[in-house]
Amino acid sequence: MDRTATRPLTAKGAATRARIVETAANLVFFGGAGATSLDDVMAACGASKSQMYHYFADREGLIGEVIKLQTSRVLAGQRYYLESLDSLPALRRWRDAIVEMNKAGGGLGGCPLGSLANELADRSENSRSLLLGSFEAWSIEIQRSLERMREQGKIDALVNTHDLATAALCAVQGGLLLAKTSRSMRPLEIALDMAVAHIARHLL
């Protein structure tokens, strides 16, 4: 539960809350949610216990905000490429952007949303529900791009854009998981090439 959801924050309060969430997100990404305690977060960001419980009712509330932050980061990182998706070359630019983003992170953490889902989906119904919404939002972003292409006459009018977007997202997630496990970009590149080729078969 977010204690600040129903009342406005001061600029200082908003900055403190954002610092706590960002610190928690970074700790969770590299160490896992289970291994990250509220004490760890407080020590890393310099927040007091009173500040922590002023903004978040409990640890689950903070993890919920971490999920929201990571969702916004993931979508923001791809939005330009998906919004400009209008051709096979544009599909390949989206593919390359995902690979480069994973390289920039050292390939160590995989997908922040996928990692959270793997750890939390069976442990917390609240987290599972939030993560489901995160993946749905990601899939919708891909689907909207495909629907724009269909409106422009660039993709088969009979194609099921929902299923095509879901398949593409599954390829991304599987590729990121294997890339993280193998410490190699190659599984991600193969999975994304497969996704692009699958979509390309429906292009006109």
N, C-alpha and C positions, 0 to 999 in steps of 0.2 A: 504494500500500500504506500502511496506517495502522500505524505502529510501536507505537501504544498499544493496539491491539485486544486483545492477550492479557495485558495487565497493568493493574492499577488505577492511577489517577492520584491524586496528592494534590489537595487543593482548589485550591492555588495552580497546580499543573500543569494541572488541568482548565480553570481560568480563562484561563491563558495560551493553551492550545490553542484554546479557544473564541474568544478574541480574534483569533487568527491566522485562523481559518476565517471569522469574520464580516467581518474586514477584506478578506480575499480575495474573499468573495462580493460585497461592495459594489464593489470595483474591477472585478471581472469583469462585473458587471451593467451598469455604465456604460461600461466601456472594452473589454469583450470578453476572452475567455480568452486569445486569441493575443497580445494586447497587454499582458497582465499577467504580469510576471515575478516570480520569488521575491524578487528584490531590491526590486521595487515594494512587495510585501506587507510585507517586513521594514521598509522605510522608513516605511510608513504606520502600522504598528502598534507600532513600536519593538522588534520582536523581533530577537534575534541569529541569526546563521547556525547556531550550535550548537543554539539552541532550535528553529529550523525543522526541522533534520534529526533532532532528538531525537523530534519528534512525527510527522514525515512522511518517508517514504523518498525521495520525489522530488516533482516538480511535479505529476505525474499523481495521486499520492496525495492531494495537497492539493485538486486540482480535484474528485476524487471526493467529498471531504468537503463541498465547496461545493455539489455537486449534492444531497447528502443534506440539507444545511441548507435550501437553496431549496425542496426538496420538502416538508419539514416546514412551512415558512412558507406555501407555497401552500395546502396541505391545511388547515392550522390556520385560515387566513383564511376558508375556506368551510365549515368543518365545522358550525358552528352552523346555517347556512342549509340545508345538505343533511340534517342530522339532523332538522330540523323540517319537512322537505318533505312536505306532505300534501294539497296543493291547488294550484289555479292561482294564487291570490294568493301562496302560498309560493314557487312557481316564479318568479314575478315579483320577489319579494324577493331570491332568489338572483341573478337577472339584474341587479338594481339594485346588489347588493353588489359584483359583479365590476366593473361600470362605475365605482362609487365608489372601489374599490381602485386601479383604473388611473388615475383622476383624481388620487388622493392621491399617486401616484408621478410625477405630471406627464405621464404618458403617454409618457415618454421611452424607457423600457427595454423596453416590451412585457412579454411573459411571461418571467420568468427561466428557466423550464425550456425554453420554446420557443426562446429565444435561444441557450441552450447547445446544444440539439439541432441547430439550424441550423449552428452553428459546429463542433461536435465529432463529430457522428454519423459523418461520413466520415473522420475523422482518428484517432479513438481507439476501439478496440473496447470497452475497459473503460468509457469514458464513454458510449458508445452503449448498452451493456447496462444501466448504471445509470439512464440516462434513460428507457429502455424501461420499466424497473421503476417509475420515477416516474410516467409517464403511465398505466401500468396501475393503479397505486394510486389515482390521481385518478379514472380511469374506474370503478374498483370502488366508490369512495365515491358516485359518482352512481348507479351501478347498484343499490347497496344501498338507496338512498333510493327508487328506483322500485319495487324489490321489496317494500319496506314498504307502499307505496301499493297494490300489487297484493294483498298479504295483507289489507289493509283494505277491499278491494273498490272501490278508487277509480280503478283503471286496468284496462284490458282484460286479462283473464287470459291471453290468447294472445299478448300482445305480447312481443317478444324484448328483454328489458331490457338485455342486453349490447350489442346493436346500437344501441338507443336511446341508451344512455349514451355509446357511442363517437361517434355522430353529434353529440351535444350537445358533447362535448369537442372534436371537430373544428371545430364552429362557434365555440367559445370561442377556439381557437388561431388560426383564420383571422381572426377579428375583431380579436384583439390584434395580430396581425402588421400588418394594414392600418391599424389605429389608430396604431401606432408609426410606420409609414411616412408616413402622411398628417398626423400630428400633430393628429388629430381623433378624438373619441370616436364619431362617427357610424357608421363601419364596424363597430365593436364592438357598438353598440346594435342595428344592423340584424341582425347575425349572431346575437346573443342572442335578439332577438325571433323570428327564424326558428326557433331551437332550441326556445324556449318554445312557439311555435305548433305545431311538429311533435309535441312531447310532448303538448300539450293535445288533439290529435286522438284520442289514445288514452285520455283520461280519461273516466270514467263519471259 
